[in-house]
Amino acid sequence: MPALALEGFLEMLIAERGAATNTVAAYGRDLRDFSDFCARRRSQTETADAATVRAYLADLVTRELSARTSARRLSTLKQFFGFLVTEGRREDDPTALITGPRQGRRLPKFLTEAEVDDLLAAAAGAGKPEDLRLSCLMELLYASGLRVSELVSLPLAAVRRDPRIILVTGKGGKDRMVPLTEAARAAVASYLPVREHFGPPQAPFLFPSRGGTGHLTRRRVGQLLDGLAVRAGIAPTRVSPHVLRHAFATHLLAHGADLRSVQQMLGHADISTTEIYTHVLAARLQGLVNTAHPLAEAPD
């Protein structure tokens, strides 16, 4: 693929859509894979026709890639060729009449309210600095539904005056307001006096670190949650920052929160992304009916 076409497309994603670094990198990988396929067929990426795109999708099936991955690759190609048409580099879009593979909607993993209570209790520990930090991390994750990247980069200034609402900068640099529970505010207040134990006092982050980033890393948060899960008697594979984000949304909806409010707190640009949690609730309710309803088992 001509470097200029790829670079131009990726620059557009950053400048016009505010795409995150990881998102841009994923688009780049998808397009390079398609470019390699075209090269093996002795064809050019920019001039690829519909037959080439269909052959590529068939190749993905041969490589046993999931329907979800194939759909994402096709979406990348649609956006890339749409960009070329807009830029006047070609007149037609070879992906215009191509539809992606059908795929089931994957439901997010989540924890029960009892399991979250067990995690919060285990995090309290004996009140040592490490316990106070872990308790603060857990309370904020569950109380706010923050992405782990948002949590570790949260500025100290966001919580300095015991706020009931914090300002969070999310994907694409977009700000949103997220309310805090009383438990989360108490956990922050208990942690602040020992914060300097983990990094230089002048660090601008709520969770400072002496590492290169200046704040706690996503990987380290994952490790801390793994250890916490073991202490709480829960399989570590079931606990992660993102699972706690899912629990936040699922439990809010289960207690009557409206979908639009949950969307705003999660920072979802499209409400269809938030609607997945209604499917979680539907599946959960169906399971309760099947196991708890007196007529669930038909008489012999």
LUMKOLRO-88179 format. One record per residue (C-alpha): residue number from 1; residue in one letter; x negated, y, z negated. Coordinates in steps of 0.5 Angstrom, whole numbers, plus 500, padded with zeros to 3 digits. Layout:
+-----+--------+-----+-----+-----+
: num : residu :  px :  py :  pz :
+-----+--------+-----+-----+-----+
: NUM :      A :   X :   Y :   Z :
...
+-----+--------+-----+-----+-----+
//
This chain:
+-----+--------+-----+-----+-----+
: num : residu :  px :  py :  pz :
+-----+--------+-----+-----+-----+
:   1 :      M : 500 : 500 : 500 :
:   2 :      P : 497 : 507 : 502 :
:   3 :      A : 495 : 510 : 495 :
:   4 :      L : 498 : 517 : 497 :
:   5 :      A : 505 : 513 : 497 :
:   6 :      L : 504 : 510 : 491 :
:   7 :      E : 501 : 516 : 487 :
:   8 :      G : 507 : 520 : 490 :
:   9 :      F : 512 : 516 : 487 :
:  10 :      L : 509 : 515 : 480 :
:  11 :      E : 508 : 522 : 480 :
:  12 :      M : 515 : 524 : 481 :
:  13 :      L : 517 : 519 : 476 :
:  14 :      I : 513 : 523 : 471 :
:  15 :      A : 515 : 530 : 473 :
:  16 :      E : 522 : 529 : 475 :
:  17 :      R : 525 : 524 : 471 :
:  18 :      G : 520 : 524 : 465 :
:  19 :      A : 519 : 517 : 465 :
:  20 :      A : 515 : 514 : 459 :
:  21 :      T : 507 : 512 : 460 :
:  22 :      N : 509 : 504 : 460 :
:  23 :      T : 515 : 505 : 464 :
:  24 :      V : 511 : 508 : 470 :
:  25 :      A : 506 : 503 : 469 :
:  26 :      A : 511 : 497 : 470 :
:  27 :      Y : 513 : 501 : 476 :
:  28 :      G : 506 : 501 : 479 :
:  29 :      R : 505 : 493 : 477 :
:  30 :      D : 512 : 492 : 481 :
:  31 :      L : 510 : 496 : 487 :
:  32 :      R : 503 : 493 : 487 :
:  33 :      D : 506 : 486 : 487 :
:  34 :      F : 510 : 487 : 493 :
:  35 :      S : 504 : 490 : 497 :
:  36 :      D : 500 : 484 : 496 :
:  37 :      F : 506 : 480 : 498 :
:  38 :      C : 507 : 484 : 505 :
:  39 :      A : 499 : 484 : 506 :
:  40 :      R : 500 : 476 : 506 :
:  41 :      R : 505 : 477 : 511 :
:  42 :      R : 500 : 482 : 515 :
:  43 :      S : 505 : 487 : 514 :
:  44 :      Q : 505 : 495 : 511 :
:  45 :      T : 509 : 496 : 505 :
:  46 :      E : 512 : 503 : 507 :
:  47 :      T : 514 : 500 : 514 :
:  48 :      A : 517 : 494 : 511 :
:  49 :      D : 524 : 492 : 513 :
:  50 :      A : 530 : 488 : 510 :
:  51 :      A : 528 : 481 : 512 :
:  52 :      T : 521 : 482 : 509 :
:  53 :      V : 525 : 485 : 502 :
:  54 :      R : 529 : 479 : 502 :
:  55 :      A : 523 : 474 : 503 :
:  56 :      Y : 520 : 477 : 497 :
:  57 :      L : 526 : 476 : 493 :
:  58 :      A : 526 : 469 : 495 :
:  59 :      D : 518 : 468 : 494 :
:  60 :      L : 520 : 471 : 487 :
:  61 :      V : 525 : 465 : 486 :
:  62 :      T : 519 : 460 : 488 :
:  63 :      R : 515 : 463 : 483 :
:  64 :      E : 520 : 461 : 478 :
:  65 :      L : 521 : 468 : 476 :
:  66 :      S : 527 : 470 : 472 :
:  67 :      A : 534 : 473 : 475 :
:  68 :      R : 532 : 479 : 470 :
:  69 :      T : 525 : 480 : 473 :
:  70 :      S : 528 : 479 : 480 :
:  71 :      A : 533 : 485 : 479 :
:  72 :      R : 528 : 489 : 476 :
:  73 :      R : 523 : 488 : 482 :
:  74 :      L : 529 : 490 : 487 :
:  75 :      S : 531 : 496 : 483 :
:  76 :      T : 524 : 499 : 483 :
:  77 :      L : 524 : 497 : 491 :
:  78 :      K : 530 : 501 : 492 :
:  79 :      Q : 528 : 507 : 488 :
:  80 :      F : 521 : 507 : 492 :
:  81 :      F : 524 : 507 : 499 :
:  82 :      G : 529 : 512 : 497 :
:  83 :      F : 523 : 516 : 495 :
:  84 :      L : 520 : 515 : 502 :
:  85 :      V : 527 : 517 : 505 :
:  86 :      T : 528 : 523 : 501 :
:  87 :      E : 520 : 525 : 503 :
:  88 :      G : 521 : 524 : 510 :
:  89 :      R : 516 : 518 : 511 :
:  90 :      R : 522 : 514 : 514 :
:  91 :      E : 529 : 514 : 516 :
:  92 :      D : 532 : 508 : 513 :
:  93 :      D : 532 : 504 : 507 :
:  94 :      P : 531 : 497 : 508 :
:  95 :      T : 534 : 495 : 501 :
:  96 :      A : 541 : 499 : 502 :
:  97 :      L : 545 : 493 : 503 :
:  98 :      I : 541 : 488 : 499 :
:  99 :      T : 544 : 486 : 492 :
: 100 :      G : 540 : 483 : 486 :
: 101 :      P : 541 : 476 : 483 :
: 102 :      R : 547 : 475 : 479 :
: 103 :      Q : 544 : 475 : 471 :
: 104 :      G : 548 : 474 : 465 :
: 105 :      R : 547 : 480 : 460 :
: 106 :      R : 542 : 478 : 454 :
: 107 :      L : 545 : 480 : 448 :
: 108 :      P : 540 : 483 : 443 :
: 109 :      K : 538 : 479 : 437 :
: 110 :      F : 540 : 482 : 430 :
: 111 :      L : 540 : 480 : 423 :
: 112 :      T : 546 : 480 : 418 :
: 113 :      E : 547 : 485 : 413 :
: 114 :      A : 545 : 480 : 407 :
: 115 :      E : 538 : 479 : 411 :
: 116 :      V : 537 : 486 : 411 :
: 117 :      D : 538 : 487 : 404 :
: 118 :      D : 533 : 481 : 403 :
: 119 :      L : 528 : 485 : 407 :
: 120 :      L : 529 : 491 : 403 :
: 121 :      A : 529 : 488 : 396 :
: 122 :      A : 522 : 484 : 398 :
: 123 :      A : 519 : 491 : 401 :
: 124 :      A : 520 : 494 : 394 :
: 125 :      G : 515 : 489 : 391 :
: 126 :      A : 511 : 492 : 385 :
: 127 :      G : 511 : 499 : 386 :
: 128 :      K : 504 : 499 : 389 :
: 129 :      P : 502 : 504 : 394 :
: 130 :      E : 503 : 499 : 400 :
: 131 :      D : 510 : 497 : 397 :
: 132 :      L : 512 : 504 : 397 :
: 133 :      R : 510 : 505 : 404 :
: 134 :      L : 513 : 498 : 407 :
: 135 :      S : 519 : 500 : 403 :
: 136 :      C : 519 : 507 : 406 :
: 137 :      L : 518 : 504 : 413 :
: 138 :      M : 524 : 499 : 412 :
: 139 :      E : 529 : 504 : 410 :
: 140 :      L : 527 : 509 : 415 :
: 141 :      L : 528 : 503 : 421 :
: 142 :      Y : 534 : 501 : 418 :
: 143 :      A : 537 : 507 : 416 :
: 144 :      S : 536 : 511 : 423 :
: 145 :      G : 535 : 506 : 428 :
: 146 :      L : 528 : 509 : 430 :
: 147 :      R : 524 : 506 : 436 :
: 148 :      V : 518 : 504 : 432 :
: 149 :      S : 514 : 509 : 437 :
: 150 :      E : 518 : 514 : 434 :
: 151 :      L : 517 : 512 : 427 :
: 152 :      V : 510 : 511 : 427 :
: 153 :      S : 509 : 518 : 430 :
: 154 :      L : 514 : 522 : 426 :
: 155 :      P : 511 : 528 : 423 :
: 156 :      L : 510 : 529 : 416 :
: 157 :      A : 514 : 536 : 417 :
: 158 :      A : 520 : 532 : 419 :
: 159 :      V : 521 : 530 : 412 :
: 160 :      R : 518 : 535 : 407 :
: 161 :      R : 524 : 538 : 404 :
: 162 :      D : 528 : 532 : 403 :
: 163 :      P : 532 : 533 : 409 :
: 164 :      R : 539 : 529 : 410 :
: 165 :      I : 538 : 530 : 418 :
: 166 :      I : 531 : 529 : 421 :
: 167 :      L : 529 : 531 : 428 :
: 168 :      V : 526 : 526 : 433 :
: 169 :      T : 523 : 526 : 439 :
: 170 :      G : 525 : 520 : 443 :
: 171 :      K : 524 : 518 : 451 :
: 172 :      G : 522 : 523 : 456 :
: 173 :      G : 521 : 528 : 450 :
: 174 :      K : 528 : 529 : 449 :
: 175 :      D : 530 : 531 : 441 :
: 176 :      R : 536 : 528 : 437 :
: 177 :      M : 538 : 529 : 430 :
: 178 :      V : 539 : 523 : 426 :
: 179 :      P : 542 : 523 : 419 :
: 180 :      L : 538 : 519 : 413 :
: 181 :      T : 542 : 515 : 408 :
: 182 :      E : 541 : 516 : 400 :
: 183 :      A : 536 : 510 : 400 :
: 184 :      A : 532 : 512 : 406 :
: 185 :      R : 531 : 519 : 402 :
: 186 :      A : 529 : 516 : 396 :
: 187 :      A : 524 : 511 : 399 :
: 188 :      V : 521 : 517 : 403 :
: 189 :      A : 521 : 521 : 396 :
: 190 :      S : 517 : 515 : 392 :
: 191 :      Y : 512 : 514 : 398 :
: 192 :      L : 510 : 521 : 399 :
: 193 :      P : 506 : 522 : 393 :
: 194 :      V : 502 : 516 : 395 :
: 195 :      R : 501 : 518 : 402 :
: 196 :      E : 494 : 520 : 402 :
: 197 :      H : 492 : 513 : 400 :
: 198 :      F : 493 : 511 : 407 :
: 199 :      G : 489 : 517 : 411 :
: 200 :      P : 487 : 524 : 410 :
: 201 :      P : 491 : 529 : 407 :
: 202 :      Q : 491 : 534 : 413 :
: 203 :      A : 494 : 528 : 418 :
: 204 :      P : 500 : 531 : 421 :
: 205 :      F : 504 : 524 : 421 :
: 206 :      L : 508 : 521 : 415 :
: 207 :      F : 505 : 515 : 416 :
: 208 :      P : 497 : 517 : 417 :
: 209 :      S : 492 : 512 : 418 :
: 210 :      R : 484 : 513 : 419 :
: 211 :      G : 484 : 509 : 426 :
: 212 :      G : 484 : 513 : 432 :
: 213 :      T : 491 : 515 : 433 :
: 214 :      G : 491 : 518 : 426 :
: 215 :      H : 498 : 514 : 425 :
: 216 :      L : 500 : 507 : 423 :
: 217 :      T : 500 : 503 : 430 :
: 218 :      R : 506 : 499 : 432 :
: 219 :      R : 502 : 493 : 432 :
: 220 :      R : 500 : 494 : 425 :
: 221 :      V : 508 : 495 : 423 :
: 222 :      G : 509 : 489 : 427 :
: 223 :      Q : 504 : 485 : 422 :
: 224 :      L : 507 : 488 : 416 :
: 225 :      L : 514 : 486 : 418 :
: 226 :      D : 512 : 479 : 419 :
: 227 :      G : 509 : 479 : 412 :
: 228 :      L : 515 : 482 : 409 :
: 229 :      A : 519 : 476 : 413 :
: 230 :      V : 516 : 471 : 410 :
: 231 :      R : 517 : 474 : 403 :
: 232 :      A : 524 : 475 : 404 :
: 233 :      G : 525 : 467 : 406 :
: 234 :      I : 526 : 469 : 414 :
: 235 :      A : 523 : 467 : 420 :
: 236 :      P : 518 : 472 : 422 :
: 237 :      T : 520 : 471 : 429 :
: 238 :      R : 527 : 474 : 427 :
: 239 :      V : 524 : 480 : 425 :
: 240 :      S : 521 : 486 : 428 :
: 241 :      P : 522 : 494 : 429 :
: 242 :      H : 527 : 493 : 435 :
: 243 :      V : 531 : 487 : 431 :
: 244 :      L : 532 : 492 : 426 :
: 245 :      R : 534 : 498 : 431 :
: 246 :      H : 539 : 493 : 433 :
: 247 :      A : 541 : 491 : 426 :
: 248 :      F : 542 : 499 : 425 :
: 249 :      A : 547 : 499 : 431 :
: 250 :      T : 551 : 493 : 430 :
: 251 :      H : 552 : 494 : 423 :
: 252 :      L : 555 : 501 : 424 :
: 253 :      L : 560 : 499 : 429 :
: 254 :      A : 562 : 493 : 425 :
: 255 :      H : 564 : 498 : 419 :
: 256 :      G : 568 : 503 : 424 :
: 257 :      A : 563 : 507 : 427 :
: 258 :      D : 565 : 510 : 434 :
: 259 :      L : 560 : 508 : 440 :
: 260 :      R : 559 : 515 : 442 :
: 261 :      S : 556 : 517 : 435 :
: 262 :      V : 551 : 510 : 435 :
: 263 :      Q : 549 : 512 : 442 :
: 264 :      Q : 547 : 519 : 440 :
: 265 :      M : 543 : 516 : 434 :
: 266 :      L : 540 : 511 : 438 :
: 267 :      G : 538 : 516 : 444 :
: 268 :      H : 541 : 512 : 449 :
: 269 :      A : 541 : 516 : 456 :
: 270 :      D : 547 : 512 : 458 :
: 271 :      I : 553 : 509 : 454 :
: 272 :      S : 553 : 503 : 458 :
: 273 :      T : 546 : 501 : 454 :
: 274 :      T : 550 : 502 : 447 :
: 275 :      E : 556 : 498 : 450 :
: 276 :      I : 552 : 491 : 449 :
: 277 :      Y : 553 : 492 : 441 :
: 278 :      T : 560 : 491 : 443 :
: 279 :      H : 559 : 484 : 446 :
: 280 :      V : 555 : 482 : 440 :
: 281 :      L : 561 : 484 : 435 :
: 282 :      A : 565 : 480 : 440 :
: 283 :      A : 561 : 474 : 440 :
: 284 :      R : 560 : 474 : 432 :
: 285 :      L : 568 : 475 : 431 :
: 286 :      Q : 569 : 469 : 436 :
: 287 :      G : 564 : 465 : 432 :
: 288 :      L : 568 : 467 : 425 :
: 289 :      V : 574 : 465 : 428 :
: 290 :      N : 571 : 458 : 430 :
: 291 :      T : 568 : 457 : 424 :
: 292 :      A : 573 : 460 : 418 :
: 293 :      H : 580 : 460 : 421 :
: 294 :      P : 585 : 455 : 418 :
: 295 :      L : 587 : 453 : 425 :
: 296 :      A : 580 : 453 : 428 :
: 297 :      E : 580 : 445 : 428 :
: 298 :      A : 586 : 442 : 431 :
: 299 :      P : 589 : 436 : 427 :
: 300 :      D : 588 : 429 : 430 :
+-----+--------+-----+-----+-----+
//
